[in-house]
Amino acid sequence: MAPPPHRNPAFPARRFLAGPAGRLIELARAFGIFGEFLHGSRALHFIGPCVSVFGSARFPAGHPWYEMGHALGGALADRGVTVVTGGGPGLRQAANRGAHEAGGCSIGCNITLPREQQPNPYLNLMVEFSHFFVRKVMLVKYLSFFIGLPGGLGTVDEIFETLTLIQTQKMQPFPVVLMGTDYWAPLLDWLRGPMVQEGMVSKHELGLVQVTDDPGEAARWAFEGIGALPTRRLRPLRWLGEQTPGRIR
């Protein structure tokens, strides 16, 4: 049975998208959203080079794609790269688990939902958000590379948003790696077929998309891509209560 609306953690966000409210309510919501941005920025500001790994929450341990995500997390950690996911179960857990078990830094940006999205136990740091758009900004703002495992609407949304930001020069261009060649083949056929033929996207832009089933190859691409980006190391200030993920308890 679904929880009643006032106990549903996603309900405040749903009310936010339900049209205009009173001015004071809208002002309070704006401050709440700013607070989420501030919370996310304080938590993620010092994570260093990282890869955002997206994928479905619905594949259990033992599934071939779960094992692919697990191997990917370990391969990224072996190269000293922080792994950032949505923080939930399924393939997000797989990537976090692989990084955690390899001794790497594993971070989750969790979204409060009425079902499915509980933080997994393999996180050095978990940051929780109420609004999808705030979490999406945080995941994109601090990533240095993007890897998409098989997933549903949320994963596809993240893939297309990232490609749109690159296409419109809102962020530094870098390869977007998709893992699971058979899974993504129909989508890529559509992109390379009707969309290119109608001039909606160029072959050059789709050249950013790389596909592989090899976790080691994906990790190598990520490592090389991150190495090609300008780096800026920021140090936390203790008097502001800032910490690196390794020091957060």
HELIX and SHEET records of a PDB file:
HELIX    1   1 PRO A    5  ARG A    7  5                                   3    
HELIX    2   2 PHE A   11  PHE A   16  1                                   6    
HELIX    3   3 ARG A   23  LEU A   44  1                                  22    
HELIX    4   4 PRO A   64  ASP A   78  1                                  15    
HELIX    5   5 LEU A   91  GLU A  101  1                                  11    
HELIX    6   6 PHE A  132  LYS A  141  1                                  10    
HELIX    7   7 LEU A  153  GLN A  167  1                                  15    
HELIX    8   8 THR A  181  TRP A  190  1                                  10    
HELIX    9   9 LEU A  191  MET A  195  3                                   5    
HELIX   10  10 VAL A  196  GLN A  197  1                                   2    
HELIX   11  11 LYS A  203  LEU A  206  1                                   4    
HELIX   12  12 PRO A  215  GLY A  227  1                                  13    
HELIX   13  13 ARG A  238  LEU A  240  5                                   3    
HELIX   14  14 PRO A  245  ARG A  247  5                                   3    
SHEET    1   A 7 LEU A 125  PHE A 129  0                                        
SHEET    2   A 7 SER A 106  ILE A 111  1                                        
SHEET    3   A 7 THR A  82  THR A  85  1                                        
SHEET    4   A 7 CYS A  50  PHE A  54  1                                        
SHEET    5   A 7 PHE A 145  GLY A 148  1                                        
SHEET    6   A 7 VAL A 176  MET A 179  1                                        
SHEET    7   A 7 VAL A 209  THR A 212  1                                        
END                                                                             
